[in-house]
Amino acid sequence: MCIMLYVVTSMLGLLSIPWTMTAELFPTEIRGLAHSIAISVANLLMFVSIQTYLTTVDALGGPAQGGAHFK
């Protein structure tokens, strides 16, 4: 149920706001290239954080061992 709620609210526009606003940060001359680089870096960082999540939970002890609560 929580996953469905997340998907529905993100598709209503909450998830696209940061991507739209980054286009306004750059001058017109370099907007296309800079926006492409910014989105590529953001997607790369999201991929790395998703791939290293379980390793990070294990390294910090996880919630069962009294460490930080990640799940």
Secondary structure, 3 states (H helix, E strand, C coil): CHHHHHHHHHHHHHCCHHHHHHCCCCCHHHHHHHHHHHHHHHHHHHHHHHHCHHHHHHHCCCHHHCCCCCC
